[in-house]
Amino acid sequence: MKKFNVGIIGATGMVGQRFTLLLSRHPWFNVVCVAASARSAGKKLKDAVGTKWAMTEPMPEDIGNLVVLDAEKDIDKIAEQVDFVFCAVNMKKDEIKALEEKYAKAEVPVVSNNSAHRHTDDVPMVIPEINPEHIEIIPAQRKRLGTKRGFIAVKSNCSLQSYVPALAPLHDKYKVTKALACTYQAISGAGKTFETWPEILDNVIPYIGGEEEKSEQEPMKIWGKIVGDKIVDATEPNITAQCLRVPVSDGHTAAVFVSFEKKPTKEEILQAWKDFAGVPQEMQLPSAPKQFLNYFEENDRPQARLDRNLEGGMAVSIGRLREDSQYDYKFVCLSHNTLRGAAGGAVLLAELLASKGYFDR
Ligand SMILES: NC(=O)c1ccc[n+]([C@@H]2O[C@H](COP(=O)([O-])OP(=O)(O)OC[C@H]3O[C@@H](n4cnc5c(N)ncnc54)[C@H](OP(=O)(O)O)[C@@H]3O)[C@@H](O)[C@H]2O)c1
């Protein structure tokens, strides 16, 4: 695979910091520029981030020495240097929508972590193991935008990156009719650390703005189908969610209840999880976990501290599968919210797009 030049828009943020680490050692992607708000522009990335650096590893030196560009004012300068950008910015939804479209119209493909375009019906929202075929909508999006290369592709919200993968092979085989998910979400999902958010210690906060809607609605697009020049959402399964913020640094856990049209045995569920592999595994994409879904027999697993980094934080951990008195089964699952759930998931999506030629000139 040839090398692609890449920009990180929102490089100073929590997800942006993850990108710097993942991309500094990436075999295909080479970071040539970084951008953030006007507050950071003109400083070296390492100085703009300063004490906001929240990763356990140090910032990669070469990327840390790049001078931060202004994400809004320097689009043309960025477009001259890159084959595509990753975008993870904290702005108002309509501002993000407009910003991402400006990049696409400057012929820069955008791989986005932001929610702004997740329900734009010709923007693919992809979990590469589950709905890789949705990237085939990109020619229709380019036609609408009037671009040759530029387009927007997004990844889904971090809250659902454990239970949608766990449900996916079961839905294919046994048709999930309804599912209930309670999520226990880490503070890095709010761009916070224990230092910047001491109020979360010894606490649980029963509200994360917009998260329950995303957790219920985004799976419908992921299980949707391309019809003409749109992705049409699925109407089933019926998903209901409650999302809580808990004092965990990284790793979103979900407690899931599920019913099926054709109830499988416990052994059939375990086998479906074990056998599940998608395009990223078949193509051996660099960030793809070898075993996507991992079942733990121990009653006290998965645990955020022990299991979030499985396969570089790109695998999903599952445990405690058992029958339920109101639904068919219940289980617990976990994924790393800033790796699989954010930067890592976006890098995997970019690898899929690169390998299918969507960044070619
Ligand atoms: N954290 C997660 O686990 C997670 C998971 C999935 C998706 N996301 C999404 O990813 C995005 C970023 O999240 P985050 O947690 O990384 O946020 P964050 O830590 O608050 O970082 C926000 C980034 O946006 C930049 N920014 C703010 N205002 C801007 C402006 N007017 N123009 C250009 N850049 C601007 C900031 O630059 P300055 O430093 O210069 O202000 C910073 O680089 C959000 O849309 C979030 O919903 C996050």
The ligand as an SDF file (V2000), in Angstrom:
LIG
                    3D

 48 52  0  0  0  0  0  0  0  0999 V2000
  -13.8560   11.5750   23.4080 N   0  0  0  0  0  0  0  0  0  0  0  0
  -14.4810   10.5290   22.8750 C   0  0  0  0  0  0  0  0  0  0  0  0
  -14.4370    9.3920   23.3850 O   0  0  0  0  0  0  0  0  0  0  0  0
  -15.2550   10.6900   21.6000 C   0  0  0  0  0  0  0  0  0  0  0  0
  -15.7600    9.5470   21.0120 C   0  0  0  0  0  0  0  0  0  0  0  0
  -16.4210    9.6410   19.7890 C   0  0  0  0  0  0  0  0  0  0  0  0
  -16.5970   10.8690   19.2140 C   0  0  0  0  0  0  0  0  0  0  0  0
  -16.1310   11.9990   19.8130 N   0  0  0  0  0  0  0  0  0  0  0  0
  -16.3500   13.2650   19.1080 C   0  0  0  0  0  0  0  0  0  0  0  0
  -15.0990   13.7780   18.6640 O   0  0  0  0  0  0  0  0  0  0  0  0
  -15.1270   15.2150   18.6960 C   0  0  0  0  0  0  0  0  0  0  0  0
  -13.9900   15.7360   19.5450 C   0  0  0  0  0  0  0  0  0  0  0  0
  -14.1330   15.2160   20.8620 O   0  0  0  0  0  0  0  0  0  0  0  0
  -12.9840   15.4030   21.9530 P   0  0  0  0  0  0  0  0  0  0  0  0
  -13.4240   14.6000   23.1210 O   0  0  0  0  0  0  0  0  0  0  0  0
  -11.6600   15.1400   21.3260 O   0  0  0  0  0  0  0  0  0  0  0  0
  -13.1440   16.9840   22.2610 O   0  0  0  0  0  0  0  0  0  0  0  0
  -12.0720   17.9640   22.9590 P   0  0  0  0  0  0  0  0  0  0  0  0
  -11.0950   17.2170   23.7720 O   0  0  0  0  0  0  0  0  0  0  0  0
  -12.8930   19.0150   23.6020 O   0  0  0  0  0  0  0  0  0  0  0  0
  -11.2810   18.6060   21.6980 O   0  0  0  0  0  0  0  0  0  0  0  0
  -11.9150   19.4540   20.8230 C   0  0  0  0  0  0  0  0  0  0  0  0
  -11.0380   19.8730   19.6530 C   0  0  0  0  0  0  0  0  0  0  0  0
  -11.8160   20.7650   18.8360 O   0  0  0  0  0  0  0  0  0  0  0  0
  -11.0580   21.9500   18.6030 C   0  0  0  0  0  0  0  0  0  0  0  0
  -11.9390   23.0870   18.4030 N   0  0  0  0  0  0  0  0  0  0  0  0
  -12.7920   23.6430   19.2940 C   0  0  0  0  0  0  0  0  0  0  0  0
  -13.4010   24.7210   18.7360 N   0  0  0  0  0  0  0  0  0  0  0  0
  -12.9080   24.8310   17.4710 C   0  0  0  0  0  0  0  0  0  0  0  0
  -13.1170   25.7350   16.4030 C   0  0  0  0  0  0  0  0  0  0  0  0
  -13.9650   26.7750   16.5070 N   0  0  0  0  0  0  0  0  0  0  0  0
  -12.4290   25.5260   15.2550 N   0  0  0  0  0  0  0  0  0  0  0  0
  -11.5820   24.5010   15.1170 C   0  0  0  0  0  0  0  0  0  0  0  0
  -11.3290   23.6110   16.1050 N   0  0  0  0  0  0  0  0  0  0  0  0
  -11.9780   23.7810   17.2630 C   0  0  0  0  0  0  0  0  0  0  0  0
  -10.2040   22.1100   19.8490 C   0  0  0  0  0  0  0  0  0  0  0  0
   -9.1380   22.9830   19.5780 O   0  0  0  0  0  0  0  0  0  0  0  0
   -8.5060   23.9620   20.7300 P   0  0  0  0  0  0  0  0  0  0  0  0
   -7.6840   23.0750   21.6170 O   0  0  0  0  0  0  0  0  0  0  0  0
   -7.7000   24.9170   19.9500 O   0  0  0  0  0  0  0  0  0  0  0  0
   -9.6770   24.5740   21.4480 O   0  0  0  0  0  0  0  0  0  0  0  0
   -9.7820   20.6490   20.0610 C   0  0  0  0  0  0  0  0  0  0  0  0
   -8.7400   20.3180   19.1570 O   0  0  0  0  0  0  0  0  0  0  0  0
  -16.5050   15.5990   19.2250 C   0  0  0  0  0  0  0  0  0  0  0  0
  -17.3570   15.8500   18.1090 O   0  0  0  0  0  0  0  0  0  0  0  0
  -16.9470   14.3660   19.9750 C   0  0  0  0  0  0  0  0  0  0  0  0
  -18.3370   14.2670   20.0240 O   0  0  0  0  0  0  0  0  0  0  0  0
  -15.4450   11.9310   20.9900 C   0  0  0  0  0  0  0  0  0  0  0  0
  1  2  1  0
  2  3  2  0
  2  4  1  0
  4  5  1  0
  4 48  2  0
  5  6  2  0
  6  7  1  0
  7  8  2  0
  8  9  1  0
  8 48  1  0
  9 10  1  0
  9 46  1  0
 10 11  1  0
 11 12  1  0
 11 44  1  0
 12 13  1  0
 13 14  1  0
 14 15  2  0
 14 16  1  0
 14 17  1  0
 17 18  1  0
 18 19  2  0
 18 20  1  0
 18 21  1  0
 21 22  1  0
 22 23  1  0
 23 24  1  0
 23 42  1  0
 24 25  1  0
 25 26  1  0
 25 36  1  0
 26 27  1  0
 26 35  1  0
 27 28  2  0
 28 29  1  0
 29 30  1  0
 29 35  2  0
 30 31  1  0
 30 32  2  0
 32 33  1  0
 33 34  2  0
 34 35  1  0
 36 37  1  0
 36 42  1  0
 37 38  1  0
 38 39  2  0
 38 40  1  0
 38 41  1  0
 42 43  1  0
 44 45  1  0
 44 46  1  0
 46 47  1  0
M  CHG  2   8   1  16  -1
M  END
$$$$
